Amino acid sequence: MSDSDRPLRYAALIIIVLVLAAIVLPSVGVLNDLGYVGAKTYLLVLQDNTELRNTGGYLACVGSVEIQNGALQNLKLYYSHSNAYANGTLSAAVNIGGPESFTVFYNTTYVRFWDMNVQYDFATFAPLYASAWQQLTGQRADGVIGLDLTGLQELLKAIGPVTVANETITWRNVIDRVHFADVATKGEAGQPALNVFLGQLANNVITAAQTADPVGKLLLLNTLHTLAQQQHLLIYAPGALTSYDGAILQQPGDYLYVVDANSGSAKADLDVNRTITDHVYLAANGTQTSNVTITYANNCGWTYKVFTTTLVPNDAALLNAQYNSPYHLGPLVTYADNLTTISSYVEVPAHSTGNVTYEYALPSTLLPAGVFSHYTLYFQAQPGVTQYTLNTAVTLPQGAQLVHESNVGNGIVANGDVQVEVIYR
């Protein structure tokens, strides 16, 4: 392959099945940070977003890879439940330290290694994961790269079917095949373990990417860019690619971020439809009251159990909480990252709908806009969520006249962040 193809080759090598470090970028400095020039070691995580966790999904498979001058070396993948990691070190409970919404609610600071992504964002989780990995294995990492199963599907859409152990793997069957390998890892005789299956899949997809024609490679790069925007691909690399690390993006004005964690150990989340309804009441003095309802339509044949945390501006005061669920716990109000967090545990029976509603007050979220009053709401989408419905309503102060609004109304179907804006006088 010629030198002109090296960036494409580099992207193909390190992206597939958690072996990814960057979307091809023009900055030589960034490429150096990522190991294209020199050597870097990255930790890898495959997040199963059919079993949602805070940063995208249950940690199904973990590992590491070394990248030296654009070449992949020493790829190692492990089943996350394995007792033996590198150097024969035994996995153990990990002291996560926070956030309080989790540690206070569950009265513990310790979690299993594969459940340690309880932080609100990947940028906070990644260095904790790297530290835990170093304690378990003695291996230091320069960054952490995450991909969820939706991202894996989209990569196979772009690349096309590949063959693993005489079986054709496509974007349509890859999630089922990963889950089958997951079950096999737990004791199904005659079937490859999850890390073995993913390693074989990675090698074959890399080959397919390397041999693709220019149009195919361009499609792959466009897919990677979209996955990064939608947070199905997350990259934590200190000093580089900070826009791909899934960090909390609190903006001036109002802010809303709903983070769900499947607490039932069941692959339910791709069959649970989420609707978030936010109704804001603005007062003439600039204060506001908000009603946020999180609705779960459970289309599965078993109960959906979810630990949900809603992040809102730091000076919010919870006024009331209501639940439409046969069993629930909460609410718990804590504070972190200059935000107020409201947490609850909710159970939604099979083929039914449940919800939780929070009413809270804010002293002000209005922005100065000359002779007009300017209200904005930044709704941040959780990594791993493939699609949700957002309903928004803003009630203006009595006598106010609407000048402009955007993303206000019902039935906004989104797979990323949404910015709401209202200008009035």
N, C-alpha and C positions, 0 to 999 in steps of 0.2 A: 504494500500500500504506500502511496506517495506521501511526502511531507504535507501536501495540501489537504490530505484526508485525515491527518492526525487528530484534529479537533473532533471530527465525527467519530473516528475510531475510539477516541477517549470517552466521548459521551456514551457510546454503545457499551463499552466495557464496564463502566462504573455505575450505570443506572439500573441495569436489569436485576430484578430480585434483590433489592437492597444494596446492590453493588453499584452505587452511583455517587458522584461527587458534585457534579455541576452541569447546568445547561451551558452549552458552548457560549462563552462570553468573549468580547474583544479585549478585555483587560488582561495583559500579561501578568500584572501583579496578582489579580484574583486567581488566575490559573496556577501561579506559583504557590499561593496559599493553599490551593486544593491538591497539590501534589503533581501537577502537570510538569512542573520543573522542580526537581528535588524529590524528596520523599515525605509521605504523610501516612498516618495510620488512622483509619476511620472505623468506628463502631457502626453496626448495622442493626436495624430492627424492622421486622415485618409486623405491622399492626393489623390485626384482624378486626376490621370495622363492622363485621356482622355481630361482633360482641364489643360494643362501643366502650371506650375508656376516655379519660379526659383529653389526652393528646392525640387521639385518633382511633385507638382500638387496643384490644388485648395483645400483649407481646407474645406472638405465636412462635417466632423464630428470631434468634439473635446471632451476632457474630462479629467478625472483623475482617478488614482487608487492608493491605498495604498498597499504596500507589507510588510508584517511582518513575519520574519522567514520563508520565502518561501510561505506564504499563502496570497492570494489575498483578499483584503477587500475594501468595499466602492467604488466599480466601478461606475463611473458616466459618462454618455455619453450625449452630447448635440449636437443638430443640429447647425452648425456654424452660421446660419443666425438668430438663436433665439435671441429675445430681452432680455430674462430672463435667466441668468446664476445662479450659486450658490449664495445664500444669497439674491436673488432677484435683484442683481446688473444689471443695464442695460448696454448692450454693447454700445460702442461708437467708434468714429474715434480714431485711434491709431497714435501717433507721432512716426514714425519709425526712423527719423534722417538721414537716408541714405539708400542705397548708392547714390552718386551724379548722377550716370548714370540714376537713376529713378527720384530722386527728382528734378533735373534740367530739365530733359526732360519733365516731367509732371507738373513742377512748383508747387510742393506741398511736404510737409513732412508728410501729414496725409493720411491714407488709412483706409478702412473698416477692422474690426477685421479679417474677413475671407480672406482678401487679403493681409495680412501683411508679407507674406513670399517672399518679393522682394529682399532679400539679395542673394548673389551669392552662399552661401553654408548653409547647415543645421546647422553646428557648430556655425555660426554667428547668424542665425535666432533663434535658440532654446533659448538662454538666453533672447533675446528680447521678445520672446513669453511668457516665464515664468514670466518676469517682468510685461508684460501687463496683464497676467492672474491674477497675484497677485493684481494688481490695480483694476481689474474688480470684483474679487471674494473674495479677502482677503486671498487666499490660496497660501501658499508657496510650491514650488516644488523642488525636488532634481535632476530632470532630465526631459528630453523630449524624447518620443519615437514616431517614425513615420513609417507608413506603407502605401504603395500606393495600387491601385486596382490590379495591376499586381502581387504584393506580395500576396494579398488576393487570387487571382486565384491560384497561385502556392501552397499556403497552402492547398487549397481544393483539388488540384491534389494529394498532399501527403496524406491527411487524408481521402478523399473520400466524397461522397454526404452526406449532413445532411438535416434534415427536420425542417422547420420553418413555423409555422402556417399552417400545412398540405400541405406545398409546398416543393418539393425537390429542394434543392439549390446545384448546382454543379459548378465546375470551369468554365463551358461553359456559364452558365446563371447568375453568381453572379454579373457581372458588370451591366448587364441590370436590374437586380433586385435592385441593389443599386440605380441606376438612377431612377427607378420606385418609390422607397421609397422616393427619393429626391423630385420628383414631388408631391408625396402624402403629404409630409411635408408642401408643399406650398399651400395645400388646397384641395387635392383630398379626398372627403368624403369616409369614410369606410376603408381607408388604413392606416397601421401603419406608424408612422413617421420614418425618417431615423435612428435616434438614438435608437428608440425602436426596429426596425428591426435588427440593428447591435448588440444590446444587446442580443437579442434572438439568433442570429446567433453565437455570441461569446460563450454563455453558452453551446450550442449544440456542437460546435466544440471542446470546452474544454473537454466535456464529451467523445467525440469520440477519442480525443488524449489520455485521461487518460486510456481508455479501449483498446487502440490499442495493438497489440502484439509487442514483441521486434523489429521485423523487421520493422513494421510500425513506431515505435518511432524513430528508427535509420534513416529512410527515412525522417521523419519530421525534425530531427536535421540537416541532410545534406541539406535539402531544406532551412532551416533558414540560414545556413552558405552561401549558394549560393546567397540568397536574400540580405544578408549583403554585399557581394562582389560586387553585381550589383547595390547596393544602392536603392533597393526597400524597404529595411528595414534600418532605420537610428536610431541610439541611441546616444543621448547626455547625458553623465553621467560624470560630472567633476571628474577627477582622475581615471577614469576607461573606458575601451573600446574606447579609443581615435581613433582607426582605423575604427570605425563604425559610426563616426559622420559626414561623408560627407564633411570634411573640404577641402579647396583649397590645392592642392598638387603640388605647383610649384616646379619644379626640376631644378638643374643646366642645363644650355643649353637653348634651345628654349622651349616655352610653348604655348599651345593653349587650350582655354576652351570656348565653345559656350553655352550660357545660354538663353533659349527661354521662353517667357511667353505668353500664349494665351490671347489675349486682346479682344476677341469677345464673351466671355461667351458662347461658343458652345463646345460640347464634340467632338472635331475634331481630337485630336492629335494621336489617335490610327489609324486614316486613313490618316495621313500625313506622307509621307516618306521623311526623311532628308538625304541629301548627303552633305558632307563637303569635299571640295577639297582644298588642301594646296600645292602650288608650291613654293619652296624655291630656290632662286638663290644666290649661294655663290660666293663671290669675293675673289681674291687672297690675299687681305689684311685682310681677316677675317670678313669683313662686309657682310650683307646679305639684300636681298629684298624679301619680301614674298607677294604672292597673295593668299588670302583666299576667297573662294566662298561658300556661304551657300545656298543650293537649297532646296526648298520645293515643293514636288509634292502633290498637294491637291486633294485627291480622294473623297472629300465630295461634297455634293450638295449645299454648301453655301460657302461664302467667308471666307478664313482663315486669321485672323488678328493676327499678332505676333509682339511683342516687343522683339527684339533680341540684345543681348550684347555679344561681343567677347572680351575675356580677353587674352592679349598677354604681353610679357615682358615690364617692366616699362619704358624702354628708347626707346620704339618704336615711330616712327614719321609717322603719316598717310600721305600718298602721294596722294591717290585718292580713291574715292568710286563710284561705279556704281550700278545701280538698274535695274533689269528686272521685273518690277511690275507696274501696272497701277496707283498705289498710294503708296507713301512712304514719310517718314520724316526722316531727319538725313543727315549725321552722326553727332553724338555728341561724343566728345573725353573727357574723364575724367580719374582720377587716383585714385586707391584704392588698399590696400593690396599689395603694391609694384608691382602693375601691371598697364598697360595701358588698358582702357576699351573703346571700340568703340560700340556705340548703334544706332539702327535704328528701325523705325516702318515700317512694310511692310504688304501689303495686297495682297493675292493670290486668284484670283477668283476660283469658283467651277470648278473642273475637269480641272485644268490647272497647270502650273509650273511657279514659280517665284524664283528669287534669288537676293542676294546682294553680291558684291565683294569689298573687301578692299585690297588696296596695301599699304604696310608700310615698312619702312626701320629700320634696327637694326644695332647698331655699331658692335656687335659681339655676337654670341652664340656658338662659337667654344670652345671645351674643350681641355685642354692639353692632348696629348696622345703620348708622346715620339716623334719618328720621323714621326708619322702620324698626320694628322688633323682629328679631331673627332667631328662630328655634331650629336646632339641628339634632338629629339622633343618629349615632353610628351604631349599627347592629353588626356585631362580629359573629361570623359563623364558626361553629366548632369543627376542627379537623376530623375527617372521617365520615361526617354526615354527607350523604350523597345529594340530598334534596330536602327542602323544608318549605312550608308555606308561612308567609309573614303577613299578618293583618295589622295595619296601622291606622290610628285615628288621632287627630289633634283637635281638641275643643278650645277655641279661642276665647279670650276674655269677653265679657258682655260688651257689645257695641263695637268690637274690633272688626276690621275689614280685611279679608284675605287679599294679598297681593300676588303671591306665588307659592306653589307647593310642588314637591316631587316625591315619588314613592310613598304617597299617602293613599290608603285604600285597602281593600280586602283582596285576598287571593294572589299575592305576590309570590310566585314560585321561584325560589332562588337556590343556588348551589355555592354561594359565596357571600361576602359581606354586602350590606345594603346601607346606603346613606339616605336618610330622610331629611327633608328641608322644608320649612314653612316660614314665609315672610308675611308680616301683616302690619297694619297701622291702626 
